[in-house]
Each structure stands twice: as C-alpha cells, then as structure tokens.
Amino acid sequence: MIDLKAAKILDQQDGLNSFRNRFYHGEGEIYLDGNSLGKLPKNVPEQLDNVIKTQWGKQLIRSWSENWLELPERISKKYGLLLNAESNEIVFGESTSVRLYQILYALLQSKQYPTHLISDSLNFPTDLYVLDGLVKQLPKTTLSTITYSQEIEANLEKLKQLIKKKPGIICLSLVTYKSAYCYPIKELNRWAAEHNSIIVWDLSHAVGAVPIDFKETETKVALGCTYKYMNGGPGSPAFLYLHKDFHLQLENPIQGWFGHDKPFEFNPKYTPSNGLERFNNGTPPILSMQAVEAGIDLILEAGMDHLRAKSVQQSEFLLNAVNEVLLPLDFSIYSPMDSSFRGSHIAVSHPQAWQICQALIAGGQGVPKIIPDFRPPSYIRIGITPLYTRFEDLWWLVNQLQKIVSSKAYLNFDDTKRDVS
Ligand SMILES: Cc1ncc(COP(=O)(O)O)c(C=O)c1O
C-alpha cells in the first residue's frame, strides 16, 4: 500500500477537493458513512435560520405564497437536471417507504400489468416489507422474491427468466444497500417492457452516487431518499419520479388535499391534480425540504460525471489496499470488483466485524476516530462520498483495520453488547 504522504498528494491533485470545505467536519474524525447519512453542508444552518426566523417567525402564513408553495417545484426542477427528467415528473415528500407503497398500490390497481410483484434478496428490507404488506392487503396480488447463490451480485439471467415467465411489477434497488451491486438499468427496463412488466427503481443508494439518465435508460418509475449522498439531513423528504405517460393513468391510494387539483378551493369532492402532484398527500415538510436544496446544488455544481470518476478512483484505491493488506488478515471483499456494476460504497467482511467497527470508532492516541457502517452479520460498509472523502481517509481506514486486527485490539470491545450500539 502507498504511504500517507502519497495519499495526501492524490488529495492535492483531486479536482473536487475544494468541495470538502463546504461541509462541516468533526475534529480528529473520519466519516465513511455518507452512504447512510450524508454530512451537513455549511450553508444549511444559515438557510434554515432564515426559513425559521424570518419566513416562519415573521412572515408566518404569508410565507406559503411568498416562499413555500414554490419550494417543492424548485427542488424538482433541480432533481430533473440531475436525472434528466422534466420538473413535473418528480415530486418530493414522504419517506421512500411511503412512496413505494403509494406507487406500487397505484400500479397494481391500474391493471396495466399483471398483479404479480417481483423483487430479490438484495433489496433493502423496507422494500421487501412493503411488497409483503401489499400482498396481504390486495388478495389478487402475488409475490416472487428471488434469492441468489451469493449475496454480492444479482443473477441477471435468473431475474430475466422469472420476469419472462411471470411478468408484473418489479421492485429493485439500483445500487444494493449491502454490496453496492449496481444493476444494468437500461437493459432491465427494456427487458421488462418487452415482457409486459415495469420496474420501480429504488435509488436511495444510487442518486448522487452514480450518474443516472432517466430518458436514456428508459426508466418509468423511480424513488429514493435524499439523506445519503444527497446530504439532505436526517429524515429529509424522499422523491418520486414517474414518467409523464403514467401521470393520468395512476391513482394515489391516499386522497390527501395536496393531491387535489385545486387544494385551496376546499371542495368537499376529491378531484385529483392532472399531473404528478396527485401523488402528494398532505402539507409538505418545509424545513427538511429546504435543507435538501443545498445538497442538490452541491452535486449539480460538482457535476455527476466528475463525482463518479472520483468515486471509481477512490474505490479502486481502497480495493487495491484491501487486497494487499487486509485479505491476509481474514477479511474478504463483499462488493463487485467491476466498477461498472458497483455504486459508491465498498463492503468488506470479517468474522469480528462488529468489534472491529467499535475499535475504529473509538480511535486512539494520534489516531483519528473512523466512522464506518456495520451491517449484520459481519459486514463493514465504507461509504465513498466524493464531495468530501479524501484518499487520506481511506489510507487511515486500511491502516487502522490492519493494526486493530493484527494486534487483536478489537478484543477490548465486548461482542455481547452488540445490540445496544
Ligand atoms: C435502498 C433503501 N430503500 C429505502 C430505505 C428507507 O427509506 P425511508 O426511511 O425513507 O423509508 C433505505 C434506508 O437506508 C434504503 O437504503
């Protein structure tokens, strides 16, 4: 592995290195968990302060017409630039789980596709729970969840054959939460369309991590959270993308007033909006929606292609170091090796992963605290967030993993306390 000095030189050569200064960082701390909760952009407190003290504090109800009603549309427009969609094809609000339920329910009720749901074991649990719940609630709905012989990558042939044999509505995470496997989105969208099926993509680990072009990839439905690579803050609103051809064909199962064609006429009869706004439910969460905007602006300013190039370079740097230094210490790599099938995090596995994570987080004398992500039973996820991750951070990580495992320093952390972490 190269030394720390060489890693620092790579940071100096990094064309995106100035973006790091646009975020808050903890002193003596390395954060490698941006794939779970992204960092706070520096201008967010000021923006929120204005929304709270002036818009809410002084202008009160007048702020709806002066600022707040236009906010969701402004954010949708910016997301449209990022993902190549029209601004009226994206709405913000709710959590990913709620959005997934709404759109799957609507697709199932529309009868445009067979009422058969498909997912796989690489998907995030909430997606699988929502699918399972729909099967319980809608008696004609069936579900197939594919499992593969390993948990790193999908078996595309198996997936395609199932879609061919039992078409319907498929739900997949474009970048999977554990291994970061990234599906070939266009190939699968086409396959689905050719077989009377549609794919609902969960982009929670993908948006801001890999470039996505909805038009080019022929994507019809997508959704995801904004608190990971988009740095929108805890519980920031999810987004829902629906191709315009579907807007009038699908009905929101929650007929809330913000989905009404004319919400402020207070008509007792529900008439859905004639656009994607029909998928809105209630009052938008203005404070957290405001916080999302700064993160989107930063991604747009840096450029998704530049971010991706850095993410791949840093992932290769990390994988090479893991290969050289950590594989002999009982670690194994739990992510695809080919970058075209990988998002922006790397998972490694070790039998003592939880204790090792605690040792990393504790840090030590002259050693930074390093915050990765533990996923049961034995995975350490390392989130590469090219807006602020440095090569130096990855160097420290590998160096510390080596020391903690070879010295058995992880034994200082009691494995039986695991479930209170
Ligand atoms: C792929 C994926 N989907 C959905 C979620 C949960 O989203 P929400 O909490 O917004 O419902 C997560 C959370 O980490 C996730 O990783």
The ligand as an SDF file (V2000), in Angstrom:
LIG
                    3D

 16 16  0  0  0  0  0  0  0  0999 V2000
  -32.4200    1.1580   -0.5220 C   0  0  0  0  0  0  0  0  0  0  0  0
  -33.1910    1.8110    0.5820 C   0  0  0  0  0  0  0  0  0  0  0  0
  -34.5100    1.9970    0.4320 N   0  0  0  0  0  0  0  0  0  0  0  0
  -35.2560    2.5830    1.3970 C   0  0  0  0  0  0  0  0  0  0  0  0
  -34.6650    3.0000    2.5690 C   0  0  0  0  0  0  0  0  0  0  0  0
  -35.5270    3.5900    3.6610 C   0  0  0  0  0  0  0  0  0  0  0  0
  -36.0590    4.7710    3.2460 O   0  0  0  0  0  0  0  0  0  0  0  0
  -37.0850    5.5800    4.1640 P   0  0  0  0  0  0  0  0  0  0  0  0
  -36.5640    5.5650    5.5560 O   0  0  0  0  0  0  0  0  0  0  0  0
  -37.0580    6.9490    3.5280 O   0  0  0  0  0  0  0  0  0  0  0  0
  -38.4170    4.9370    4.0430 O   0  0  0  0  0  0  0  0  0  0  0  0
  -33.3000    2.8500    2.7620 C   0  0  0  0  0  0  0  0  0  0  0  0
  -32.6620    3.3160    4.0010 C   0  0  0  0  0  0  0  0  0  0  0  0
  -31.4970    3.2160    4.2420 O   0  0  0  0  0  0  0  0  0  0  0  0
  -32.5480    2.2260    1.7520 C   0  0  0  0  0  0  0  0  0  0  0  0
  -31.2320    2.0210    1.9030 O   0  0  0  0  0  0  0  0  0  0  0  0
  1  2  1  0
  2  3  1  0
  2 15  2  0
  3  4  2  0
  4  5  1  0
  5  6  1  0
  5 12  2  0
  6  7  1  0
  7  8  1  0
  8  9  2  0
  8 10  1  0
  8 11  1  0
 12 13  1  0
 12 15  1  0
 13 14  2  0
 15 16  1  0
M  END
$$$$
